[in-house]
Amino acid sequence: MKDAKTKKELQEQYKERKIIGGVYAIKNIRKDKLLLDASADLRGSNNRFDFAKKTGSCVNVKLQSDWNKQGSDDFAFEVMEELEKGETQTDAEFKADIDVLKEMWLEKLSGRDLY
């Protein structure tokens, strides 16, 4: 019975966690070039990036050529802006807000060298 309670508590904690999405960039440090993207789960995107660096695999096909030539150490993950999902917000509404945020960042970075 104790295991079921623990499992139920873990499920409740999972449901109640804060969901943080937003806009991030993968920066080519050597070239000062950015790949701008957005995610409903910034932590997950950062974890995928860290895993890619550890395994030598590239996280995005747009970066592949530079990643192969320079190596993964020349790339960094940067959170540009975070957005917390509202309690009553649907997944679709949250994604739409993140997409708008990404468009705003694309405008801000219009003079930058982007992938």
N, C-alpha and C positions, 0 to 999 in steps of 0.2 A: 504494500500500500504506500509506503514511503516513496518508492521510486515513481509511482504515478503522480504523487503530489509534486515531487521535484520536477518532473516533466511538465506538469501543468503550470507550475511557477515559471519555468523557463519559457514556455509558450507565451505566457502573459507578459513577461519582460520583453520578449521579442516584439510583440504587438505594440507595446508602449514605448519602444525606443524612438528616439528622434531620427527622422529621415532627412538627411542633408544631401541635397543635390547642388548643382551649380555649373559654373564654367571653369574649365581648366585649360592649361596649355602644356604641351610637351615642347620644351625649349631645346633647340640645338645650341648649346653654349658656345661652341666654336664659331658658328656662322651667325649667331644672334637671330635665328629664324624660328618661328613658332608654328606649331600645329594647334589651332584652337578647336576645342570640342566642348561638349556639354554632357552631363550625366545626371540621372536622378539618384545616383549613388556614388558620390565622390570618393568615399573610402574604398569602394570596390574598384573604381577606376585606378586609384592610386596603387592598390594591391596588385592589379594586373600589370601595371607599369613596373613595379618593383620585381615582380616575378619574371617579366620579360628581360629586365636588366640582368637578373641572376642567371637566367638560362641562355642569354644571348639571342633570344628570339625578338623580333621586332613587333611592336604593338600596333602599328598601322602601316599599310602598304605605301602610303605617301612618304613615309620616312625611310623606307627600306634601303634605298640607294645610299643615303648619307649614313644610316645606321651601319650598313655593311662596311663602308669605307672608313668611317671614323671610330666605330665601336660604341657600345652602349654608354660608356662613361661620359661621353660628350653630350648626353641628354639628361634633362631634369624635368620633373613633374612640378608644376606650379598651379596652385589654386588661385584663380583670378577673382572669383566672387562666389560666396556660398548662399544658398537659399534653403530655408527649412520648410518642409512640407507642412501645411496647415492641417489641423485636426480634422476638419470637415472637407478638405480638398481631395478630389479624386485623383487617381494616378494620371489620368488624361489631362486634367487641369494643371497638375504639377508639372508634367512634361511640357505643356504649352507655355507655362511661365518660364521654364528653363530655356525653351527655344527662343523666346523673346529676349531673355537675358543674353543669350549667345549672339543674337543679331545686334544687340546694343554694343557688345564687345567687339564684334567685327567692324562696326562703324568706328569705334574708338581707336582701333588698331589699323585703320585703313591705309596708313602710310608705312606700316611695318612690313617686313618681308615674311610672308606666311606660306606655309605648304598648301 
